[in-house]
Amino acid sequence: MQAIRSINNNIAICIDSSGNECVAMGKGIGFGKMPHEVSLAQITHTYYSVEKQHLEGIKEIPEDVLVFAAKAAEHAREELPYALSPNMAFLLADHIAFAIKRAREHLQVRMPLAYDVEQPYPEEDRVGTRLVRRIRKEFLIDLGDDEAAGIAMNLVNARLESASEQDAARSQGDELMLEEITEIIEDELGMRVDRSSFAFSRYATHLHYLFKRVHRGEVLHVEGFGCYRDLFERYPKGVACAERIAAHIRECWGTTLDEDEKLYLVVHIGRICIKEEKRAERA
């Protein structure tokens, strides 16, 4: 890879082996005369399709915050069931840098109400909450809990819409499959699932993870997951429900779920059923 323009000592605009331009991070890659060759071993992060306005803003952000935000953006991409903008790391770095500056200067900025963010965007809120805790520990500052809502909205705003008709069709197909599976659960277990609840949102997120694995042909592997296997004996209704869902996925998508995926379904069917039963008791 060739570095062609320095942003700072550890960030540079580079050209990869395919001739594509990217922003690369790595110790010392932006130092010295340009252009120069950079070993792939030196590079810790690469970002493609970064908008030019973000390149100038990078210079104003402390390097430790950039590195922190880059790692946080990677974790967010793994946790959220949709694609994020390639500019996410820099948007997040800018937000975090400003939040740290405000905290150190004891400046208060009104954030979105936590409840207003948590209800429609529970996954993003969880990511934001964890990130606030990490920022406090990493930068030794007293950051308010409401900063989680601000970070969550940054994630929401960085969501990428489907880039093609094929992606749009797949997304629509996933939503249809989610609804059909939910109807199977309702029919099999004789219950009504509240689609506006937090429990449903969490369940839907895990189902989308399953759909992604199916589309990619990936195999589920979770260490320690075997401890749930006694559910097959303790929860026969859930097992029957999972078998029916697996048959539906096989019929619609031509994919046969293995035993671990069925166990994964049983676990999440059980969770949403418990939540719905408790909600019904309170009603």
C-alpha positions as CSV (number, residue, x, y, z in Angstrom):
1,M,0.0,0.0,0.0
2,Q,1.2,3.5,-0.8
3,A,0.7,6.5,1.4
4,I,0.1,9.6,-0.8
5,R,-0.9,12.3,1.7
6,S,-0.5,12.8,5.4
7,I,-3.3,13.7,7.7
8,N,-1.2,13.4,10.8
9,N,1.7,11.2,11.9
10,N,-0.5,8.1,12.2
11,I,-3.2,8.7,9.6
12,A,-2.7,9.0,5.8
13,I,-4.5,8.9,2.5
14,C,-3.4,5.7,0.8
15,I,-3.7,3.8,-2.5
16,D,-4.2,0.0,-2.1
17,S,-2.9,-2.7,-4.4
18,S,-6.1,-2.5,-6.5
19,G,-5.7,1.3,-7.1
20,N,-8.5,2.3,-4.6
21,E,-8.1,5.3,-2.3
22,C,-8.6,4.9,1.4
23,V,-7.9,6.5,4.7
24,A,-5.5,4.3,6.7
25,M,-4.5,4.4,10.4
26,G,-1.2,3.0,11.7
27,K,1.7,4.1,13.8
28,G,4.0,6.4,11.8
29,I,2.4,5.9,8.4
30,G,1.7,9.6,7.9
31,F,5.3,10.6,8.8
32,G,8.0,11.4,6.3
33,K,8.1,12.4,2.6
34,M,5.1,11.5,0.4
35,P,4.5,9.3,-1.4
36,H,6.0,6.2,0.3
37,E,5.3,2.5,0.6
38,V,3.6,1.3,3.8
39,S,3.7,-2.3,5.0
40,L,0.3,-3.8,5.6
41,A,1.6,-4.9,9.0
42,Q,1.8,-1.2,10.0
43,I,-1.9,-0.6,9.3
44,T,-4.5,-1.1,12.0
45,H,-7.6,0.3,10.2
46,T,-8.7,1.2,6.7
47,Y,-11.7,3.3,5.6
48,Y,-13.0,3.5,2.1
49,S,-15.5,6.0,0.5
50,V,-14.7,8.6,3.2
51,E,-16.2,12.0,2.4
52,K,-13.7,14.8,1.9
53,Q,-15.2,17.1,4.6
54,H,-14.4,14.5,7.2
55,L,-10.7,14.4,6.2
56,E,-10.2,18.0,7.2
57,G,-12.0,17.4,10.5
58,I,-9.7,14.6,11.4
59,K,-6.9,17.0,12.0
60,E,-8.8,18.6,14.8
61,I,-9.5,15.4,16.7
62,P,-6.9,14.1,19.3
63,E,-5.3,10.9,18.0
64,D,-6.2,8.9,21.1
65,V,-9.9,9.7,20.5
66,L,-9.6,8.7,16.9
67,V,-8.1,5.3,17.8
68,F,-10.8,4.8,20.5
69,A,-13.6,5.8,18.1
70,A,-12.2,3.5,15.3
71,K,-12.4,0.5,17.7
72,A,-15.8,1.6,18.9
73,A,-17.2,1.9,15.3
74,E,-16.0,-1.7,14.6
75,H,-17.8,-3.0,17.7
76,A,-20.9,-1.1,16.6
77,R,-20.8,-2.6,13.1
78,E,-20.7,-6.1,14.7
79,E,-23.5,-5.4,17.1
80,L,-26.0,-3.6,14.9
81,P,-28.1,-5.5,12.3
82,Y,-27.5,-3.0,9.5
83,A,-24.6,-1.4,7.6
84,L,-23.1,1.8,8.9
85,S,-21.6,4.7,6.8
86,P,-17.9,4.4,6.1
87,N,-17.6,7.8,7.8
88,M,-18.9,6.3,11.1
89,A,-15.6,6.2,12.8
90,F,-14.9,9.9,12.1
91,L,-18.4,11.0,13.0
92,L,-18.2,9.1,16.3
93,A,-14.7,10.5,17.0
94,D,-16.0,14.0,16.4
95,H,-18.9,13.5,18.8
96,I,-16.8,11.8,21.5
97,A,-14.1,14.5,21.3
98,F,-16.7,17.2,21.7
99,A,-18.3,15.3,24.6
100,I,-15.0,15.0,26.4
101,K,-14.2,18.7,25.9
102,R,-17.6,19.7,27.3
103,A,-17.2,17.4,30.3
104,R,-13.8,18.8,31.1
105,E,-15.1,22.3,30.8
106,H,-18.3,21.5,32.7
107,L,-20.5,22.6,29.8
108,Q,-24.0,21.2,29.7
109,V,-25.7,20.4,26.4
110,R,-29.3,19.2,26.2
111,M,-29.4,15.7,24.8
112,P,-32.3,13.7,23.4
113,L,-34.5,12.3,26.2
114,A,-33.1,8.8,27.1
115,Y,-36.6,7.3,27.0
116,D,-37.4,8.8,23.6
117,V,-34.2,7.1,22.2
118,E,-34.3,3.8,24.1
119,Q,-37.8,2.8,23.0
120,P,-37.5,3.2,19.2
121,Y,-33.7,2.4,19.1
122,P,-32.9,-0.2,21.8
123,E,-29.9,-1.7,20.1
124,E,-28.3,1.7,19.5
125,D,-29.1,2.8,23.0
126,R,-27.3,-0.3,24.4
127,V,-24.3,0.4,22.3
128,G,-24.3,4.0,23.4
129,T,-24.6,3.1,27.1
130,R,-21.7,0.7,26.9
131,L,-19.6,3.3,25.0
132,V,-20.2,5.9,27.7
133,R,-18.9,3.6,30.3
134,R,-15.8,2.9,28.2
135,I,-15.2,6.6,27.6
136,R,-15.3,7.3,31.3
137,K,-12.8,4.6,32.0
138,E,-10.5,5.4,29.1
139,F,-10.4,9.1,29.4
140,L,-11.0,9.4,33.2
141,I,-13.9,11.9,32.9
142,D,-17.3,12.2,34.4
143,L,-19.5,11.8,31.4
144,G,-23.3,12.0,32.0
145,D,-25.6,9.1,31.3
146,D,-27.6,11.1,28.8
147,E,-24.5,11.1,26.5
148,A,-25.6,7.6,25.5
149,A,-28.7,9.0,23.8
150,G,-26.5,11.4,21.8
151,I,-24.2,8.5,20.7
152,A,-27.2,6.3,19.8
153,M,-28.6,9.0,17.5
154,N,-25.2,9.3,15.8
155,L,-25.5,5.6,15.1
156,V,-29.0,5.9,13.8
157,N,-28.0,8.8,11.5
158,A,-25.1,6.8,10.2
159,R,-27.3,3.9,9.1
160,L,-26.9,3.1,5.4
161,E,-29.9,2.4,3.3
162,S,-29.8,-0.6,1.0
163,A,-27.4,0.2,-1.8
164,S,-29.1,-1.9,-4.5
165,E,-32.5,-3.3,-5.5
166,Q,-31.1,-6.8,-4.5
167,D,-30.2,-5.5,-1.1
168,A,-33.6,-3.9,-0.7
169,A,-35.4,-7.1,-1.8
170,R,-33.4,-9.1,0.7
171,S,-34.2,-6.6,3.5
172,Q,-37.9,-6.8,2.6
173,G,-37.6,-10.6,2.5
174,D,-36.0,-10.6,6.0
175,E,-38.8,-8.5,7.4
176,L,-41.4,-10.8,5.9
177,M,-39.6,-13.8,7.3
178,L,-39.5,-12.2,10.8
179,E,-43.2,-11.6,10.7
180,E,-44.0,-15.1,9.5
181,I,-41.8,-16.6,12.2
182,T,-43.5,-14.5,14.8
183,E,-46.9,-15.7,13.6
184,I,-45.7,-19.3,13.9
185,I,-44.7,-18.6,17.5
186,E,-48.1,-17.1,18.2
187,D,-49.9,-19.9,16.5
188,E,-47.8,-22.7,18.0
189,L,-47.8,-21.3,21.6
190,G,-51.2,-19.7,21.6
191,M,-50.0,-16.2,22.6
192,R,-49.9,-12.7,21.2
193,V,-46.4,-11.0,20.8
194,D,-46.3,-7.3,21.4
195,R,-44.3,-6.0,18.4
196,S,-43.8,-2.6,20.1
197,S,-42.0,-4.1,23.2
198,F,-38.4,-4.1,24.0
199,A,-38.5,-7.9,24.2
200,F,-39.6,-8.1,20.6
201,S,-37.0,-5.6,19.5
202,R,-34.3,-7.8,21.1
203,Y,-35.8,-11.0,19.7
204,A,-36.0,-9.3,16.2
205,T,-32.3,-8.3,16.4
206,H,-31.3,-11.9,17.1
207,L,-33.4,-13.2,14.3
208,H,-31.8,-10.8,11.9
209,Y,-28.4,-12.2,13.1
210,L,-29.7,-15.6,12.2
211,F,-30.9,-14.4,8.8
212,K,-27.4,-12.9,8.0
213,R,-25.8,-16.3,8.8
214,V,-28.2,-18.1,6.6
215,H,-27.6,-15.6,3.7
216,R,-23.8,-15.9,4.1
217,G,-23.8,-19.7,4.6
218,E,-22.1,-19.2,8.0
219,V,-22.3,-21.7,10.9
220,L,-23.2,-20.6,14.4
221,H,-20.5,-21.2,16.9
222,V,-20.8,-19.8,20.5
223,E,-18.5,-21.0,23.3
224,G,-20.5,-22.4,26.2
225,F,-23.7,-22.6,24.3
226,G,-24.0,-26.3,25.1
227,C,-25.2,-25.5,28.6
228,Y,-28.6,-24.7,27.1
229,R,-29.1,-28.1,25.6
230,D,-31.3,-29.3,28.4
231,L,-33.9,-26.9,27.0
232,F,-34.7,-29.6,24.5
233,E,-36.1,-31.7,27.3
234,R,-37.4,-29.0,29.6
235,Y,-39.2,-26.9,26.9
236,P,-40.8,-29.3,24.4
237,K,-43.2,-26.7,23.1
238,G,-40.3,-24.4,22.3
239,V,-38.5,-27.2,20.5
240,A,-41.6,-28.0,18.4
241,C,-41.9,-24.3,17.6
242,A,-38.3,-24.1,16.5
243,E,-38.7,-27.2,14.3
244,R,-41.6,-25.7,12.6
245,I,-39.7,-22.4,12.1
246,A,-36.7,-24.4,10.7
247,A,-39.0,-26.2,8.3
248,H,-40.4,-22.9,7.1
249,I,-37.0,-21.4,6.5
250,R,-36.0,-24.6,4.6
251,E,-39.1,-24.3,2.5
252,C,-38.7,-20.6,1.7
253,W,-34.9,-20.2,1.5
254,G,-33.7,-23.8,0.9
255,T,-31.5,-23.7,3.9
256,T,-31.4,-26.4,6.6
257,L,-30.7,-25.2,10.1
258,D,-28.3,-27.3,12.2
259,E,-29.0,-28.3,15.8
260,D,-27.1,-25.2,17.2
261,E,-29.3,-22.9,15.2
262,K,-32.4,-24.6,16.4
263,L,-31.1,-24.3,19.9
264,Y,-30.5,-20.6,19.3
265,L,-34.1,-20.3,18.2
266,V,-35.4,-22.2,21.3
267,V,-33.5,-19.8,23.6
268,H,-34.9,-16.7,22.0
269,I,-38.4,-18.1,21.7
270,G,-38.2,-18.9,25.4
271,R,-37.0,-15.3,26.2
272,I,-39.8,-13.6,24.4
273,C,-42.4,-15.9,25.8
274,I,-41.3,-15.3,29.4
275,K,-41.5,-11.5,28.7
276,E,-44.9,-11.8,27.2
277,E,-46.2,-13.9,30.1
278,K,-44.9,-11.4,32.6
279,R,-46.5,-8.5,30.7
280,A,-49.8,-10.4,30.6
281,E,-49.7,-11.0,34.3
282,R,-49.2,-7.2,34.9
283,A,-52.1,-6.3,32.6
